[in-house]
């Protein structure tokens, strides 16, 4: 779904800058999930499951192309 956009951005930025940006965005997303879990007192293992789910969804949507 998003793979063509991701490939276009990667081509435009170049692989090193793209990887740096991608890493920052993934880290921010994990922090948001952690903050969400902390606010709702969700345990560590459930938080890890949510992060894995987000990663799997990203793969399916083509965000990790």
C-alpha atoms as a printed R data frame, in Angstrom:
   type eleno elety resid chain resno      x      y      z
1  ATOM     1    CA   UNK     A     1  0.000  0.000  0.000
2  ATOM     2    CA   UNK     A     2  2.627  2.571  1.087
3  ATOM     3    CA   UNK     A     3  5.619  0.773 -0.410
4  ATOM     4    CA   UNK     A     4  5.856  2.949 -3.556
5  ATOM     5    CA   UNK     A     5  5.940  6.115 -1.421
6  ATOM     6    CA   UNK     A     6  8.572  4.621  0.871
7  ATOM     7    CA   UNK     A     7 10.720  3.570 -2.089
8  ATOM     8    CA   UNK     A     8 10.391  7.050 -3.613
9  ATOM     9    CA   UNK     A     9 11.427  8.737 -0.356
10 ATOM    10    CA   UNK     A    10 14.352  6.316  0.039
11 ATOM    11    CA   UNK     A    11 15.478  7.059 -3.517
12 ATOM    12    CA   UNK     A    12 15.194 10.807 -2.971
13 ATOM    13    CA   UNK     A    13 16.980 10.894  0.417
14 ATOM    14    CA   UNK     A    14 19.529  8.188 -0.214
15 ATOM    15    CA   UNK     A    15 19.897  5.017  1.823
16 ATOM    16    CA   UNK     A    16 21.940  6.427  4.769
17 ATOM    17    CA   UNK     A    17 19.621  9.405  5.445
18 ATOM    18    CA   UNK     A    18 16.553  7.243  4.882
19 ATOM    19    CA   UNK     A    19 17.789  4.671  7.431
20 ATOM    20    CA   UNK     A    20 18.492  7.440  9.938
21 ATOM    21    CA   UNK     A    21 15.016  8.948  9.501
22 ATOM    22    CA   UNK     A    22 13.366  5.521  9.621
23 ATOM    23    CA   UNK     A    23 15.193  4.664 12.856
24 ATOM    24    CA   UNK     A    24 14.092  7.920 14.476
25 ATOM    25    CA   UNK     A    25 10.467  7.385 13.459
26 ATOM    26    CA   UNK     A    26 10.440  3.796 14.722
27 ATOM    27    CA   UNK     A    27 11.953  4.919 18.045
28 ATOM    28    CA   UNK     A    28  9.349  7.678 18.419
29 ATOM    29    CA   UNK     A    29  6.545  5.234 17.672
30 ATOM    30    CA   UNK     A    30  7.851  2.828 20.310
31 ATOM    31    CA   UNK     A    31  7.997  5.722 22.807
32 ATOM    32    CA   UNK     A    32  4.383  6.606 22.045
33 ATOM    33    CA   UNK     A    33  3.347  2.994 22.642
34 ATOM    34    CA   UNK     A    34  5.342  2.957 25.900
35 ATOM    35    CA   UNK     A    35  3.724  6.209 27.069
36 ATOM    36    CA   UNK     A    36  0.279  4.825 26.205
37 ATOM    37    CA   UNK     A    37  0.979  1.636 28.158
38 ATOM    38    CA   UNK     A    38  2.338  3.569 31.149
39 ATOM    39    CA   UNK     A    39 -0.780  5.746 31.267
40 ATOM    40    CA   UNK     A    40 -3.010  2.683 31.299
41 ATOM    41    CA   UNK     A    41 -0.745  0.605 33.583
42 ATOM    42    CA   UNK     A    42 -0.252 -2.067 30.911
43 ATOM    43    CA   UNK     A    43  2.480 -4.558 31.794
44 ATOM    44    CA   UNK     A    44  5.825 -4.891 30.002
45 ATOM    45    CA   UNK     A    45  5.011 -8.085 28.088
46 ATOM    46    CA   UNK     A    46  1.796 -6.618 26.693
47 ATOM    47    CA   UNK     A    47  3.723 -3.482 25.666
48 ATOM    48    CA   UNK     A    48  6.229 -5.662 23.810
49 ATOM    49    CA   UNK     A    49  3.337 -7.455 22.102
50 ATOM    50    CA   UNK     A    50  1.908 -4.093 20.980
51 ATOM    51    CA   UNK     A    51  5.282 -3.032 19.572
52 ATOM    52    CA   UNK     A    52  5.555 -6.337 17.676
53 ATOM    53    CA   UNK     A    53  2.013 -5.849 16.369
54 ATOM    54    CA   UNK     A    54  2.916 -2.351 15.149
55 ATOM    55    CA   UNK     A    55  5.971 -3.797 13.380
56 ATOM    56    CA   UNK     A    56  3.896 -6.525 11.716
57 ATOM    57    CA   UNK     A    57  1.294 -3.971 10.609
58 ATOM    58    CA   UNK     A    58  4.048 -1.779  9.196
59 ATOM    59    CA   UNK     A    59  5.353 -4.684  7.151
60 ATOM    60    CA   UNK     A    60  1.877 -5.489  5.813
61 ATOM    61    CA   UNK     A    61  1.208 -1.869  4.878
62 ATOM    62    CA   UNK     A    62  4.543 -1.567  3.124
63 ATOM    63    CA   UNK     A    63  5.957  0.986  5.542
64 ATOM    64    CA   UNK     A    64  9.045 -1.152  6.101
65 ATOM    65    CA   UNK     A    65  9.757 -1.605  2.391
